[in-house]
C-alpha cells in the first residue's frame, strides 16, 4: 500500500494523508516524493478547490525519519534539504486553501508544512513539538519564518529553545492552530472547513496567498502590488459574479466559474 493516500471526501475537496503507521507517519525521502507528486496532481485538477492534509491512525506525523538522516555526505545533506524545500514550496504556493488535521501529534516538519498551509484543526488530546535542537539541528521547513508570524517572536523562540510539547489549549491560545475540537472529530472538522473554503473565489484567493508569502519592505511596494493584483481581479469573472450577487442581494456562487 502506498505511503501516501489520496481521496476526495467532499465535492471539490481533495485529501492527502501520510500512511506510515509503523513509523508514526514520519517523513522519509520516498514519502516526501510521493507527497510532492500527489500535491502536483491535485493542484493541476481545477475541480479541486481545497485540500486537507493529515495522517492515518490518529496521528499527523512524528516528524522526520531520523534514521534516514544519519551518515550523510555533504552532497546528500544538501540534496535532502532541496527535496524538503520543494515539498515546502509546493505547500506554500498552493493556489487553493490548505487545511491541516493534527491528530495525536504533530512534530517538526509536519507542523512546518501545516503552517505553510492556511487553517489548522487540532484534536484536544494532541500536541505539537519542535524538537530540532534536541538532536543538534536547526529548525527548517520555513519554521523560523512561519512560527513567529503565527505566535510572535518571544513565544516562538521559547518553544524552539525548550523543545517543549505544546498541548492543544496552548496551541489554540497562542494562535499556533486555528481550532481545537474533540479528538474523534478532527478529520471531519477539517473536511468541513475545507468544504467551506472551497466556495471562495479561488483566483482572488490565490493572488492573496501569494501576496501574504511576500513581505513588502515599504508601503509603496505594497501599494504597487495592490495595483497588480486588484487590476487582475477587477477584470476577472469572479468579480463579475460577486458584483452581480451584490446587486441582486444573493450569495455569490464562484464554484462553477472557470479559473485561469
N, C-alpha and C positions, 0 to 999 in steps of 0.2 A: 504494500500500500504506500502511496506517495506520502512524503513527509510534509507536503503542503496540500491542503484540501481547499477546493473552490466550489461554492454553490451559490444559489440565488434564492434567499429565504423570503423575499418580498418583491413586488413589482419594482423594477428599476434599481434594485439593491443587490450588489454582489457581496459575497463574504469570502474572506481568505483566512485560513487558520493554520497555525503551526501544528504538525501532527508527529511529535516525537515524545510520546508519553514516557517511554523508558528513560529519557534524558530530561524529563520535566520541561519538554519543549525548548531546550537550549538550541541556539543557532550555531550550526557549523557551516562550512562552505557550501555543501550541497543544498542545505535548507535555504541559505541566503540566495543562491542562484535560482532555486525554484520560486522563491518569493518575487524576485526581480521579474522572471519570465511571466509568472502569474499576474502580477500587477500590470505589466505592459499589455498583456492580453485583455485584461479587464478594462483598462483605460482606453484601449483602442476601439472598444464597442460603445458607440454613442447611446445605446439603450441603457447602459449602466450609468446612473446619475448619483449614486452614493456607494460607499464602501464600508464594510465592517471588518475590522482586524481583530483576531483573537487567537486562542489556543484551544486544545482539546482537553477533555477530562478535568475540567475545573481549574486549569492553570493557564495563564497567559504565557509566561516563559521564565525560566531560571536564569536567563541572560545568555552570554556567550558560552560556547562549549570550550571550557578551559583546557581540556586535553588536546584540543586542536591548535592551541596557541604556543605550545612548548617547542623548544629546539628549532626555531625558525632561523633561516638566514636573513640578512637584511633585505634581500630581494623578495623573499617570501613574506616577510613582515609588511613590506610596502604593498605588495600585491593584495594581501589580506585587507589592508586599510582601504585600498582603492575599491575593492569589492564592496566593503561596507559603505563607502562613500556613494557608490552607485545606488545601492538599496536606499540609503537615506535620501538622496536627491529624488528618487522615484516616488517616495512617500511625500516629501515636502512639495514637490512640483505637481502633485495631482490636481487636476482641474475640477474635481468633484469633491464633495465633503467626505472626510475620512473619520469614522467613529471607531474608537478602540474599546474593547471589553476587557477590563482587567479582572480576571477571576483568580482567586487564590494568591498568586504572587505575580508581580511584575518587577523584574530585576534588570538593571544595567541597560543593555542595548534595546530591549523590548520597550522599556519606558522611554528611551530616547526616540524610538520610532513613533510611539504614541504621541509624544509632544510635538512631533513634526506633522501630525495629523491635526484634526480640528476639534474633536469632542471626545472626552474620556469618561467612560462609565466604570465604576469600581464597585466590587462587592463589599459588603460591610464587614466581612471577615478577612479581607485581603490586605496585603501590604505591598509597598514598593520600596526599593532599596537600590542604592548606587554604591556597590562595594569595590570600586576600582582600586582605590588606594590600599585596600587590604591585601591586594596581590601585587602591589607595586606598579600599577598602571594609572594613567591619567584618564579621566572621563572623556569618552569620544562620542561618536554618533550625534554630534552637534549639541550635546548636553550642556556644555559650558556657555552656549548661547541661549538655548531654548529654556532651560530650567530657570535662570534668573529672570527671563522675560515673563515666566508664569508666576513665580513666587517671590521675586525680589532678590537682590544680591545677598543680603545678610543671611536669610534662611537657606538659600541655595548653597552658599559657602559652608555653612554649618553642617548640613546633611551630607555634603560631599566629603568633608573632612572627617566626620564621625562615622560615616558609613552606616548610620542607624537605620533600623527598619521604621518606615513611616506608615502607621496604621491608617485605615480609611478615613476616620473622622478628622485626623490632622491633615491628610492629603486634600480633603474637601475644603477645610477651613482656610488653608493657605492658597488654594487655587491651583494646586498641582493636578487635581482632577476636577471635572465639572459636575459630577453627580455620583452619589453613593446610594446603592439600592441593596435590597436583600440578596444574599449570595445566590439564591436559586433563580433570580430574575435578571441577572446581569446581561446575559446574551439577548434575552427577549427585549430588554430595555434598549440595548444598543441597536438592535434591528429596528425597533420602533422609532428611535431618534433618527437613524439613517433614512428611514422611510419619510419622515417629516422633512428632513433636509433635502431629500431628492426632489422636492417640489419647488425648490428655489430656482431662480434664473441662473442656469449653470454658466453661461458665458460671462455674465457680470460677476458671478462668484469667483470664477477662475482668475479674472483680472484683479479682483480684490485680494485673493490669496497671494498672487504673485507680488502685489504691492506690499503686503504685510511681511513678505520674506526679505524685503529690501528696506534698510533703514536709511532714509534720506539724511544727508548731512546738513542741509539748510532748508528753510521754509520755501525758498524759491524753487529748489529741486522738487520738493513735494508738490507744489502747485503746478509745476510743469508736468509732473506725472499725472496729476488730476486732469489736465487738459487732454493728455493722450488717451487715458482710459475712458474718461467720460464721453469724449467725442465718439469713440467706438460704440459705446453703449447707446448714445442718443440716436445712432443710425441703425441699431440692431432691432431685429424682430421682437426681442424680449421687451424692449421699452415700448414698442408699438402695442404689444399685448397689455403691458402694465398700464399704459395711458388709457387704452380703451376700457380696461376694467375699472379704472379710477372714474372715468366719465360715466360709465354705466352703473357705478356703485355695486360692483360684484368683486369676487375674489379672482385675481389673475390666475390663469392656467398656463404655466410655462412648460409643462411636461412634454407636450407633443410638438413643440417648436423645434425647428432644425437649428442645431448649434454648430457653428463653424469650427 
